[in-house]
Amino acid sequence: MSHWTDHLESGDDEGSLVRPYTITRGRTAPQRDDLTLITVVTTVGPEDDGADLAAGEKRLEPEHRTILEQCRTPAAVAEVAAGLDLPVSVTKILIGDLVSLGRVTIRPPLAAEQSGGLNVELLQAVRDGLQRL
């Protein structure tokens, strides 16, 4: 997949910010506020996205399809953005689209989910260990 700024390297300055704007259909901010860099995204649904498309999914951008493929194995939002070579804000908008369609699920990372937040005892042990060095 090519990067949205590839045309800048070739000397084409026209429309340098058009690609991300086009990918998101003009949206500049994610609708969801629960997507962080470490939110885990997992694809839900069939392996063959071309065979079982619902009516609304025919409008998916190639980047949506790339996210579906990449998240067959759970991946953090930051990893997805790196894989797409797009800004995180654009990636969050695309992931939000897929959540709305029911094609991906999102959840906090397991460590935060299991402990209910920060493990204060572990942090204190790390601090004490570092002070002993």
Protein Blocks (a to p, Z undefined) as FASTA:
>chain_A
ZZfklmmmnopaghklmmmmmmnnopabdfbfkbcfklccddedjfblmlmccfklmmpc
fklmmmmmmmmpgcdfklmmmmnopafklmmmmmmmmmmnopaccdddfklmmnopaafk
lmmmmmmmmmmZZ
